[in-house]
Amino acid sequence: MYYIKEFDPWHSSLCTCPPKYSLNPYTGCDHCCIYCYITSYIPNAFQVRTKKDFLKKLQEDVKNMDKNKMVSLSNSSDPYPRVEKKLGVTRKTLDFLARNQIKYQIITKSDLVTRDIDIFKESRCCVAVTITTLNKEVAEKLEPNASSPTERVKALKKLHQNNILITLRIDPIIPFINDTETESLINKLSFVDHVTASTFKPRRDSWKRFSKVFPDIAEKLREHYFIKGEKRGNSWYLPKNMRFKLLSKVKQAAENEGISFGSCRENFYSSHSCDGSHLIS
């Protein structure tokens, strides 16, 4: 297939996602998150580009895909870059998926997602909004071009008010930056249907950006990642006991609110699904 691809074709032991597809309507992402992993494999990753004959080839892909599998938008970009407001590639994509009764999940940091509520209502879908912190100043350093935390909270509330199934993604959790916020974040957003959490797993390029923006915290974390931690593929992981302690707090906070919980690429507990795909019937 051209643009609909198997998610995790390498079948990593760390990935507990159910079989699904990945679809990126755009190449690159202009949120410019300092922790982003796509810069390790996409040239000029923070410059958004359209794809040649995308909608035409999408139609061909749908003919050949397993329609029992969910499509995830997007894992190597955000489906709502700034140019989407003008071009509408994602909206056209969602409309096509909905008309063909394809299950899909949106993963975004943009409040533009609420524009497409009318399509979501006619779809077999769920929407995941990533919020790493409610602190505006910290968010501007971590995710300089993404919608503000307040805007994302409003987006989640609007989606909920319109009976759209929603997941809160707390991803990544970074010690000394946002790890003490997770419980209050879940308490504030206790109306969500699912919570997915994951710890920061730096690669060479993302660690370089992180160290420039948070030099003192990077110095505190250096030993945890590069001496006590472990390297899995191209990513560095915190020590297992440290990761599980951080994730356990999130899991407990979610369960206290009666919300299902999942972790992403952690080999840690997930209730029904790591990504919230169990929400889609």
C-alpha positions as CSV (number, residue, x, y, z in Angstrom):
1,M,0.0,0.0,0.0
2,Y,1.1,3.6,-0.6
3,Y,0.3,5.5,2.5
4,I,-1.6,3.3,4.9
5,K,1.2,1.3,6.6
6,E,1.3,-1.5,9.1
7,F,2.0,0.0,12.6
8,D,5.2,-1.4,14.2
9,P,6.1,-3.8,11.3
10,W,9.2,-4.8,13.4
11,H,6.9,-6.3,16.1
12,S,8.8,-4.8,18.9
13,S,8.5,-6.6,22.2
14,L,7.9,-3.2,23.9
15,C,4.8,-2.5,21.7
16,T,1.6,-3.8,23.2
17,C,-0.7,-2.2,20.6
18,P,-3.2,-4.4,18.9
19,P,-2.7,-4.9,15.2
20,K,-3.4,-1.6,13.4
21,Y,-2.3,0.7,10.6
22,S,-0.5,4.1,10.7
23,L,-1.5,6.9,8.4
24,N,0.2,10.4,8.1
25,P,-1.7,12.8,5.9
26,Y,1.4,15.1,6.0
27,T,5.1,14.6,6.1
28,G,6.7,16.4,9.1
29,C,5.2,18.3,12.0
30,D,5.4,22.0,12.8
31,H,4.7,21.7,16.6
32,C,8.5,21.4,17.0
33,C,8.4,19.5,20.2
34,I,11.9,19.3,21.7
35,Y,11.3,15.6,22.7
36,C,10.1,14.5,19.3
37,Y,11.5,11.3,17.9
38,I,10.6,11.8,14.2
39,T,13.7,14.0,13.7
40,S,15.8,10.8,13.9
41,Y,14.3,9.4,10.7
42,I,12.5,12.2,8.8
43,P,14.7,14.8,7.1
44,N,13.6,18.4,7.9
45,A,11.0,16.9,10.2
46,F,9.8,20.2,11.5
47,Q,8.8,21.4,8.0
48,V,5.4,20.2,7.0
49,R,4.9,18.9,3.4
50,T,2.0,17.5,1.5
51,K,2.2,14.1,-0.2
52,K,1.9,13.4,-3.9
53,D,-1.6,12.2,-4.9
54,F,-2.3,11.5,-1.3
55,L,-6.1,11.3,-1.5
56,K,-6.1,9.3,-4.7
57,K,-3.7,6.8,-3.4
58,L,-5.5,6.6,-0.1
59,Q,-8.6,5.4,-1.9
60,E,-6.5,2.6,-3.4
61,D,-5.0,1.7,0.0
62,V,-8.4,1.3,1.5
63,K,-9.4,-1.2,-1.1
64,N,-6.4,-3.4,0.0
65,M,-6.4,-3.0,3.7
66,D,-7.8,-5.2,6.4
67,K,-10.9,-3.3,7.5
68,N,-11.0,-5.0,10.9
69,K,-7.9,-3.0,11.8
70,M,-7.9,0.5,13.1
71,V,-6.0,3.3,11.4
72,S,-3.9,5.6,13.6
73,L,-3.5,9.3,12.6
74,S,-0.8,10.1,13.1
75,N,2.3,8.5,14.6
76,S,5.0,10.4,12.7
77,S,3.3,13.8,12.4
78,D,0.3,15.6,13.7
79,P,-2.9,15.4,11.6
80,Y,-3.5,19.1,12.4
81,P,-0.5,21.2,11.4
82,R,-1.1,24.9,10.9
83,V,-1.5,24.4,7.1
84,E,-4.4,22.0,7.6
85,K,-6.7,24.9,8.3
86,K,-6.2,26.0,4.8
87,L,-5.6,22.8,2.9
88,G,-8.0,20.4,4.7
89,V,-6.2,17.3,3.8
90,T,-6.9,15.6,7.1
91,R,-10.6,16.6,7.0
92,K,-10.9,15.1,3.5
93,T,-9.1,12.0,4.8
94,L,-11.5,11.6,7.8
95,D,-14.5,12.1,5.6
96,F,-13.3,9.3,3.3
97,L,-12.6,6.9,6.2
98,A,-16.0,7.6,7.7
99,R,-17.8,7.0,4.5
100,N,-16.0,3.7,4.2
101,Q,-16.7,2.7,7.8
102,I,-13.0,2.5,8.6
103,K,-12.1,2.6,12.3
104,Y,-9.6,5.3,13.2
105,Q,-8.0,7.1,16.0
106,I,-6.7,10.7,16.0
107,I,-3.6,11.6,18.0
108,T,-3.0,15.4,18.2
109,K,-1.8,18.4,20.2
110,S,-4.0,20.8,18.2
111,D,-7.3,22.3,19.2
112,L,-8.2,22.4,15.5
113,V,-9.4,18.8,16.1
114,T,-12.8,20.2,17.2
115,R,-13.5,21.5,13.7
116,D,-14.1,17.9,12.6
117,I,-16.6,16.9,15.3
118,D,-19.3,16.6,12.7
119,I,-17.3,13.9,11.0
120,F,-16.4,12.1,14.2
121,K,-20.1,11.8,15.0
122,E,-20.5,9.8,11.9
123,S,-17.4,7.7,12.4
124,R,-16.1,4.7,14.3
125,C,-13.4,6.6,16.0
126,C,-11.8,7.9,19.2
127,V,-9.7,11.1,19.6
128,A,-6.5,11.2,21.7
129,V,-5.2,14.6,22.8
130,T,-1.7,14.9,24.3
131,I,-1.3,17.1,27.3
132,T,2.1,16.9,29.0
133,T,1.6,19.8,31.4
134,L,-0.9,22.5,32.3
135,N,1.9,25.0,32.9
136,K,1.9,27.4,29.9
137,E,5.5,28.4,30.3
138,V,6.8,24.9,30.5
139,A,4.6,23.8,27.5
140,E,6.0,26.7,25.4
141,K,9.5,25.3,26.0
142,L,8.5,21.7,25.4
143,E,6.0,22.1,22.5
144,P,6.6,25.7,21.2
145,N,4.1,25.6,18.3
146,A,1.4,23.3,19.6
147,S,-1.9,24.6,21.0
148,S,-1.6,25.8,24.6
149,P,-2.6,23.5,27.4
150,T,-5.7,25.6,28.0
151,E,-6.7,25.3,24.4
152,R,-6.2,21.5,24.5
153,V,-8.2,21.2,27.7
154,K,-11.1,23.1,26.1
155,A,-10.8,20.9,23.0
156,L,-11.2,17.7,25.2
157,K,-14.2,19.2,27.0
158,K,-15.8,20.1,23.7
159,L,-15.2,16.6,22.3
160,H,-16.7,15.1,25.5
161,Q,-19.7,17.4,25.3
162,N,-20.3,16.1,21.8
163,N,-20.1,12.4,23.0
164,I,-16.8,11.7,21.2
165,L,-14.7,9.0,22.8
166,I,-11.6,10.6,24.1
167,T,-8.2,9.6,25.4
168,L,-5.8,11.8,27.4
169,R,-2.2,11.1,26.4
170,I,0.4,12.1,29.0
171,D,3.4,11.6,26.8
172,P,6.1,12.0,27.6
173,I,6.5,12.0,31.4
174,I,9.8,13.7,32.2
175,P,11.2,13.6,35.7
176,F,11.8,17.0,37.3
177,I,9.5,18.7,34.7
178,N,6.0,17.2,34.6
179,D,6.1,14.0,36.7
180,T,4.4,15.7,39.7
181,E,1.5,17.0,37.6
182,T,0.1,13.7,36.4
183,E,-2.4,13.1,39.2
184,S,-3.8,16.6,39.2
185,L,-4.0,16.5,35.4
186,I,-6.2,13.3,35.5
187,N,-8.3,14.7,38.3
188,K,-9.0,17.9,36.2
189,L,-9.8,15.8,33.1
190,S,-11.6,12.9,34.9
191,F,-14.3,13.0,32.1
192,V,-12.0,11.3,29.6
193,D,-12.6,7.7,28.6
194,H,-9.0,6.4,28.7
195,V,-5.5,7.6,29.7
196,T,-2.3,6.6,28.0
197,A,1.1,7.4,29.5
198,S,4.7,7.0,28.5
199,T,8.1,8.2,29.7
200,F,10.6,10.3,27.8
201,K,12.8,8.1,25.7
202,P,15.4,10.4,24.2
203,R,17.3,9.7,21.0
204,R,20.6,11.5,20.1
205,D,18.9,14.4,18.4
206,S,16.1,14.9,20.9
207,W,18.5,14.7,23.9
208,K,20.5,17.5,22.3
209,R,17.5,19.7,21.9
210,F,16.3,18.9,25.5
211,S,19.7,19.7,26.9
212,K,19.8,23.1,25.3
213,V,16.4,24.1,26.7
214,F,16.7,22.4,30.1
215,P,20.4,22.2,30.8
216,D,20.1,21.8,34.6
217,I,17.5,19.1,34.4
218,A,19.4,17.3,31.6
219,E,22.4,17.1,33.9
220,K,20.2,15.6,36.7
221,L,18.8,13.0,34.2
222,R,22.1,12.1,32.4
223,E,23.0,9.4,34.9
224,H,19.5,7.9,35.0
225,Y,19.4,7.5,31.2
226,F,23.0,6.9,30.2
227,I,24.5,5.0,33.2
228,K,21.6,3.4,35.1
229,G,19.2,3.2,32.2
230,E,19.3,1.1,29.1
231,K,19.3,1.6,25.3
232,R,16.5,-0.1,23.3
233,G,17.0,0.4,19.6
234,N,17.8,4.1,19.1
235,S,16.2,5.2,22.3
236,W,17.4,5.5,25.9
237,Y,15.1,4.4,28.7
238,L,15.1,5.3,32.3
239,P,15.8,2.4,34.7
240,K,12.8,0.1,34.8
241,N,12.0,0.7,38.5
242,M,12.0,4.4,38.0
243,R,9.7,4.2,34.9
244,F,7.3,1.8,36.6
245,K,7.1,4.1,39.7
246,L,6.2,7.1,37.4
247,L,3.7,5.0,35.5
248,S,2.1,3.5,38.6
249,K,1.2,6.9,39.8
250,V,-0.7,7.6,36.6
251,K,-2.3,4.2,36.6
252,Q,-3.6,4.6,40.2
253,A,-4.9,8.1,39.5
254,A,-6.8,6.9,36.4
255,E,-8.2,3.9,38.3
256,N,-9.3,6.2,41.1
257,E,-11.4,8.1,38.6
258,G,-12.7,4.9,37.0
259,I,-10.8,5.5,33.8
260,S,-9.0,2.7,31.9
261,F,-5.2,3.1,31.6
262,G,-2.5,2.0,29.2
263,S,1.2,2.6,28.8
264,C,3.1,3.1,25.5
265,R,6.2,1.0,24.8
266,E,7.0,0.4,28.4
267,N,6.3,-3.3,29.0
268,F,4.1,-2.0,31.8
269,Y,0.4,-2.8,32.6
270,S,-2.4,-1.8,30.3
271,S,-6.0,-2.5,31.2
272,H,-7.9,-3.0,27.9
273,S,-5.5,-1.5,25.4
274,C,-2.5,0.7,25.5
275,D,-3.8,3.2,23.0
276,G,-7.5,3.3,23.8
277,S,-8.5,1.4,20.7
278,H,-10.8,-0.8,22.8
279,L,-13.2,2.2,23.0
280,I,-14.1,1.9,19.3
281,S,-16.8,-0.6,18.6
